[in-house]
Amino acid sequence: MLLGCPAMTATDSAGTLSWEDWCRAQDLDPAEVRLVFGRYQAYRHYYESGRHGEPLPLENWFTFYRMETASEVEQNAPTASGCSVDPNARNRGAISRPGEFFQALARLADQG
């Protein structure tokens, strides 16, 4: 923030928050959401390329992903890096706030 200037947030023409600002307002890391969404996109691409049938919808995939991630976190020691964009870091928002995290994923999916 510039000295003497109010903090700026990106809004669209209707005055609503950008997706990134919405995530931050929900106390979610947009980079973490993008990382998880990228995994969903890779999953969908694999299935849609004709290899194994129909992919799960985002909500069903996220339920499975969250359970798997929580299980891995319980089995592994914390990573040395606290950076959520590290692909080897444990995704904390998906586990601790699944409802809000899913909303962020769905909003991101709607943009694309």
LINRAGI-V329226 format. One record per helix or strand of 3 or more residues. SS is the DSSP state (H for helix, E for strand). FROM is the first residue (numbers start at 1). TO is the last residue. Records with the same first field share a line. If there is no record, write none. Layout:
SS=FROM-TO / FROM-TO
This chain:
H=19-25 / 30-48 / 58-75 / 92-96 / 98-111
